[in-house]
C-alpha cells in the first residue's frame, strides 16, 4: 500500500527518497486503518512516498512468514529499481522496528545492497 501526496511522481520514475514503513503493534494489531493518518501526514510533511507493509497479525500468520514477506518486499523494490538502496528510508515503530532489524541482518548476510 503506497501513501503519497499528489505532488509526488511515481516511485519508479524518480530519484526522490521514499519511506518503507513497517508498523508496530506487537504483531497482534495495527495496520492500515491504524496508521493511515500518520502515514499520510508523514508523506505530506516530508514530501516523500510512504510504502506501508500491512502484514497479517499472529496467529493468523506466523512471525517467520512475516519476516520473509518483508524480505520479499525489499527484493521486489530492488528488482524494479536498482536505485532503491540509495533512496529508501526505513522506518518502523515497535515490532516494525524489529522487522527492519531482521531485514537489515538478512541484507548483510546475503551481501545485498543496503
N, C-alpha and C positions, 0 to 999 in steps of 0.2 A: 504494500500500500504506500503510495507516494503522496506526501503533502507538499504543497508549494504555493507560493504567492504567484499570482497570474503574470507577474512581470518577468518571471524566470523562463529561460529557454529549456528545451527538452534536455534531460540529463545526458543523453548520448552525444549531443551536438554542442557541448560546452566544455570549457576548461574551468568552469566555476566549481568551487568546493561544494560538497554536499555532506549531509549528516546521515549516517546509518545508525538508527536508534533501536536498541533492544530494551523493551520496557521491563520494569520491575514487577513486584507482586508476589515474590516468593515462589514463583512457578505455579501458583494456585489461582491467582486472579490478576486483573489488569487487562490491558489490551486496547484495542481500537477505541472503544467507547470511553474508556477511562482517560486516554492520553490525547484524544482528538484536539481539544482546545489548546493544550500545552504545545503540541507539535505545530499547529497552525501558527501560533504566536512565535514560536522558535523560528519557523521558516520566514515569517514576515520581518521579525526583528533583525535577523542576520542575512536576509535576502539569499537564502540557500534552500535547496531542495532538502526535504526530510523523508528518508525512507524508513518506514516503520515496519518492523517484523512482528506480526501478530501471531505468535506461536500458541499452540494449544496448551492448556494447563495440564498438570499432572492431577490425577492418574490417567486422564484421557489419553495423554501421550507421554511415554516415559522420557525422563530427562536426557538420556543418551541420544534419543531421536531428535530432541530439540537442539542439542549441540550440533549434531550432524546437519540439521536444517540450516543453522546459522552459517556453517561452513559452505553449504551448497549455495546460499545467497551470495556470499563473497565470491565464490568461483563463478557464478553466473555473471555478476557485475564485471569481473575481470575478463571473462570471455568476450563480452561485448564492448569493453572499453579498457584498453591497456593502460590508460592514464589514471584509472581509479585509485591505485595506491598513492599517487601524488596528491589527490584532491579529496579523498574520503576522510571525514572526521567521524571517529567512533564515539558514540555516547550511549549511556545506559544508566539506569538507576537500580540500585539493589541487585536483584538477581540478573538484571540486564547487564550490569557491570561484570558480573561473574561470567556471563556468556561471552563478553568481549575478551576477558582473560583467557577463556578456553580457545576462542578463535585466534587470538594472538599467539598462544602457545603452539597451536596447530600450524599456523603460518610459518613460524620459526622452524619447527620440526620438519616441515615439508619443503623448506627453503623457497617459499613463495614470496612474491613481492609484498612489502608492507609499506 
